[in-house]
Amino acid sequence: MSKAHDLPKDFSAKKLNRKDTFFEITGKIMEVFFYGLFMDVAILSKNGIKPSNPRKGYLSDYTLKIGNRASLIPCKDEIAYGVVMTVDDEAIHQLYAEASVADYIPEEVSVITEANDAIPAICYNLPAESLTGTNELYAQSLYDLAKQVGFPAAYLAKIAIMANPDKK
């Protein structure tokens, strides 16, 4: 693993299509950054995913948005927290083929862990134009999970506002 300042100069976030050769190169396992309820290993297990090596981390220049569903949106000087895990690539492809999450697009990202390591990973994001409505129940569930994971208070406060928008 490299430190954040040692990332390859050509490493940058880019959108991938589901059949991109990146998935073929990685073999049977891959690093995936989860920022929503899929951070919960029990939820992943119920969906046939057996993750390993969970590590808290964050993405720079992204912000969490919760509409009917959650997504990370590029946003300068913001930070989005989540958990990076090692997962089986075929199982993750099956998960994101499900109708409720099929619109999510895989994107290469660089996750900074608590140990300040930079880890290349895949993050599934909903295109901004597909992020509509609100889902206070989802936001409350995410708040509870993020608090359990131990994310910073300021980040929890952002999620709490999405869970209770009338209490701004």
DRENDODO-152475 format. One record per residue (C-alpha): residue in three letters; x negated, y negated, z negated; residue number from 1. Coordinates in steps of 0.1 Angstrom, whole numbers, plus 5000, padded with zeros to 4 digits. Each point is the difference from the previous one (the first is absolute). Last residue first. Example, Ala and Ser with C-alpha at 12.3 -4.5 7.8 and 13.67 -1.06 7.14 Angstrom:
<sites>
SITE|type|x|y|z|seq
SITE|Ser|4863|5011|4929|2
SITE|Ala|5014|5034|4993|1
</sites>
This chain:
<sites>
SITE|type|x|y|z|seq
SITE|Lys|5320|4779|4895|168
SITE|Lys|5027|5019|4981|167
SITE|Asp|5025|5004|5030|166
SITE|Pro|4973|5019|5020|165
SITE|Asn|5000|5028|4974|164
SITE|Ala|4980|5029|5016|163
SITE|Met|4982|4977|5024|162
SITE|Ile|4991|4977|4971|161
SITE|Ala|4988|5031|4980|160
SITE|Ile|4978|5010|5029|159
SITE|Lys|4982|4966|4999|158
SITE|Ala|4997|5003|4961|157
SITE|Leu|4984|5034|5003|156
SITE|Tyr|4974|4985|5023|155
SITE|Ala|4992|4973|4974|154
SITE|Ala|4999|5026|4972|153
SITE|Pro|4973|5021|5017|152
SITE|Phe|5008|5035|5011|151
SITE|Gly|5001|5028|4974|150
SITE|Val|5014|5030|5018|149
SITE|Gln|5030|5000|4976|148
SITE|Lys|5006|4963|5007|147
SITE|Ala|4998|5007|5037|146
SITE|Leu|5025|5029|4996|145
SITE|Asp|5025|4979|4980|144
SITE|Tyr|4997|4971|5025|143
SITE|Leu|5005|5024|5029|142
SITE|Ser|5032|5013|4985|141
SITE|Gln|5012|4964|4995|140
SITE|Ala|4991|4991|5036|139
SITE|Tyr|5018|5030|5013|138
SITE|Leu|5031|4990|4980|137
SITE|Glu|4997|4964|5011|136
SITE|Asn|5001|5010|5037|135
SITE|Thr|5001|4970|5022|134
SITE|Gly|5008|4993|5037|133
SITE|Thr|4975|5002|5029|132
SITE|Leu|4965|5013|5007|131
SITE|Ser|5003|5014|5035|130
SITE|Glu|4985|4968|5016|129
SITE|Ala|4970|5002|4976|128
SITE|Pro|4991|5035|5014|127
SITE|Leu|5002|5026|4971|126
SITE|Asn|4966|5010|4988|125
SITE|Tyr|4983|5033|4995|124
SITE|Cys|4965|4996|4986|123
SITE|Ile|4971|5021|5012|122
SITE|Ala|4967|4999|4982|121
SITE|Pro|4964|4987|5001|120
SITE|Ile|4988|4999|4965|119
SITE|Ala|4981|4970|4986|118
SITE|Asp|4986|5007|4965|117
SITE|Asn|5005|4974|4973|116
SITE|Ala|5004|5027|4973|115
SITE|Glu|5036|4989|4996|114
SITE|Thr|5004|5008|5037|113
SITE|Ile|4999|4976|5030|112
SITE|Val|5020|5015|5029|111
SITE|Ser|4990|4993|5035|110
SITE|Val|5028|5003|5025|109
SITE|Glu|5009|5020|5031|108
SITE|Glu|5037|4997|5009|107
SITE|Pro|5026|5027|5003|106
SITE|Ile|5034|4987|5011|105
SITE|Tyr|5032|5004|4980|104
SITE|Asp|5032|5003|5021|103
SITE|Ala|5003|5037|4991|102
SITE|Val|5005|4993|4963|101
SITE|Ser|5037|5008|4994|100
SITE|Ala|5002|5023|5031|99
SITE|Glu|4972|5024|4988|98
SITE|Ala|4970|5000|5024|97
SITE|Tyr|4980|4981|4974|96
SITE|Leu|5001|5031|4977|95
SITE|Gln|4991|5023|5029|94
SITE|His|4969|4979|5009|93
SITE|Ile|4990|5001|4963|92
SITE|Ala|5002|5038|4999|91
SITE|Glu|4980|5003|5032|90
SITE|Asp|4972|4977|4986|89
SITE|Asp|4996|5018|4967|88
SITE|Val|4996|4974|4973|87
SITE|Thr|4972|4981|4981|86
SITE|Met|5015|4972|4980|85
SITE|Val|4997|4962|4999|84
SITE|Val|5023|4984|4974|83
SITE|Gly|5015|4965|5003|82
SITE|Tyr|4995|4963|4995|81
SITE|Ala|5006|4972|5025|80
SITE|Ile|4978|4969|4998|79
SITE|Glu|5006|4966|5015|78
SITE|Asp|4974|4975|5014|77
SITE|Lys|5014|5002|5035|76
SITE|Cys|5032|5019|5005|75
SITE|Pro|5003|5031|5022|74
SITE|Ile|5033|5018|4990|73
SITE|Leu|5002|5031|4979|72
SITE|Ser|5033|5018|5003|71
SITE|Ala|5030|5010|4978|70
SITE|Arg|5034|5010|5011|69
SITE|Asn|5034|4982|5000|68
SITE|Gly|4978|4970|4996|67
SITE|Ile|4970|5002|4977|66
SITE|Lys|4969|4981|5010|65
SITE|Leu|4966|5007|4985|64
SITE|Thr|4972|4977|5011|63
SITE|Tyr|4968|5006|5020|62
SITE|Asp|4968|4980|5003|61
SITE|Ser|4979|5024|4978|60
SITE|Leu|5012|5035|4995|59
SITE|Tyr|5000|5016|4966|58
SITE|Gly|4989|5030|4980|57
SITE|Lys|5010|5027|4976|56
SITE|Arg|4985|5034|5007|55
SITE|Pro|5018|5033|5006|54
SITE|Asn|4975|5029|5007|53
SITE|Ser|5025|5025|5013|52
SITE|Pro|5034|4999|5017|51
SITE|Lys|5022|5031|5005|50
SITE|Ile|5027|4988|5024|49
SITE|Gly|5031|5021|5006|48
SITE|Asn|5025|4973|4994|47
SITE|Lys|5007|5010|4964|46
SITE|Ser|4962|4998|4995|45
SITE|Leu|5000|4964|5013|44
SITE|Ile|5027|4990|4976|43
SITE|Ala|4981|5016|4971|42
SITE|Val|4968|4983|5011|41
SITE|Asp|5016|4966|4996|40
SITE|Met|4982|4975|5022|39
SITE|Phe|5026|5010|5025|38
SITE|Leu|5023|4975|4982|37
SITE|Gly|4982|4972|5017|36
SITE|Tyr|4964|4990|5006|35
SITE|Phe|4984|5032|5013|34
SITE|Phe|4965|4999|5016|33
SITE|Val|4993|5033|5019|32
SITE|Glu|4966|5017|5003|31
SITE|Met|5000|5029|5024|30
SITE|Ile|4998|5038|5000|29
SITE|Lys|5002|5027|5027|28
SITE|Gly|4976|4986|5025|27
SITE|Thr|4992|4963|5000|26
SITE|Ile|4991|4999|5037|25
SITE|Glu|5035|5011|5011|24
SITE|Phe|5017|4973|4979|23
SITE|Phe|4977|4973|5014|22
SITE|Thr|5009|5013|5035|21
SITE|Asp|5032|4981|4999|20
SITE|Lys|5032|5021|5002|19
SITE|Arg|5019|4981|4974|18
SITE|Asn|4991|4966|5016|17
SITE|Leu|4975|4980|4982|16
SITE|Lys|5001|4963|4990|15
SITE|Lys|4967|4985|4992|14
SITE|Ala|4983|4988|4968|13
SITE|Ser|4964|4993|5005|12
SITE|Phe|4968|5019|4999|11
SITE|Asp|4975|4989|5027|10
SITE|Lys|4976|4984|4975|9
SITE|Pro|4999|5032|4980|8
SITE|Leu|5009|4994|4964|7
SITE|Asp|4971|4994|4977|6
SITE|His|5014|4970|4982|5
SITE|Ala|5029|5021|4986|4
SITE|Lys|4976|5026|4987|3
SITE|Ser|4996|5031|5020|2
SITE|Met|5012|5035|4992|1
</sites>
